[in-house]
Amino acid sequence: MTTYVADDKLEPQGYFQITSLSSAQSIAGGNGRVALIQCLDQNVRWRDDGTDPTTTVGMRLHAGESIWYVGDIAKIRFIEEAASAELNITTYQ
């Protein structure tokens, strides 16, 4: 397991809101190396291994929770478990 330590300030690179998650979605135009991802209204599933998540397979992010994602932002994909999920995402460099 790798522990990341921020030894410098993070520079915001962009804000994204994804409101259509009935099929697997990426962070369109997302760049940076870190993302703060907030889930609203319904649980979502995510994967970043090159395979699309499904409504039952993938890492679960519960509605009302946030995660810090450090990795290849271009590879992370999301799908809702039930209709009306939304994501708020800010990326940082």
N, C-alpha and C positions, 0 to 999 in steps of 0.2 A: 504494500500500500504506500502510495506517495502522499506526503503532506506538502501542500503549497503554502508558502509564506509570502505575503505581499510586502515587499521591501521598498515599494515606490507607490505613488498614487496611481489609480486607474483613470484613464482618460475615456469618457463616454464616446462611443462610436455611432450609436444609433438606437432608436426606440422602435419597436415593432409591436403591433397587436394582431393576433391571429384569431379570427372569429368564425372561420369555417374549417372545422376539424373532422368532418364526417369521413374524410379519407386522409391518409397520411400526408402531413405537410412539413416542409422545412422552414427555416427562418430565411425567407426570401430576401436576398441582398444582405444577409447578415455577415458582418466581418468582425474582427477582433479576436481575442483569445479567451475571453471570459464572458459569461452571460448570466444575468440575474433573471430568472424565469418565474413568473407568478401565475398560478392557475386560478381561474375564477369559475364559479357556478357548478361545474361537473368535473369529475376526475378525468385525467388524461393518462395515456401510456406513451412512453418514449423509448427510442433505441438510437444508438449512435454507432452501430457496428456494420452498417451497410445494408441492413435488412429493415423493411418497414415494420413498425409495430402494428398490432391489431387491437381490437377492443378488449382482448383477453390476454395478449402476450406482449410483454415489454415491462419496463420499469414504471411503476405507478406513481403519479404525482397527484395527491389529493387536492380537491377544491379547497381554496383558502390557504394553501401552502405555497412556499417559494423555495427554489433551490439555486445555488450558485453552480454553474456548469463551467468546467475548465476542460477544454478539449477542442476538437475540430468542429467549430460551429457549423460549418457547411454540411456536416454529416448527421447532425441530430435531427430526428423526425418525430412528430407527435400525431396522435389520433385521440379523439374523445371516446370515452366509454359509453356515454349517453349524450343525447342531443343538448346543445346550447353551451358547451364548454368554450372558454375563451382563455387566451394566454396574453399576458403583457410581458415583453422582453426588452431589456436594455443590454446592449453589448458594450464591452470595454476593451481597450488595448493597454 
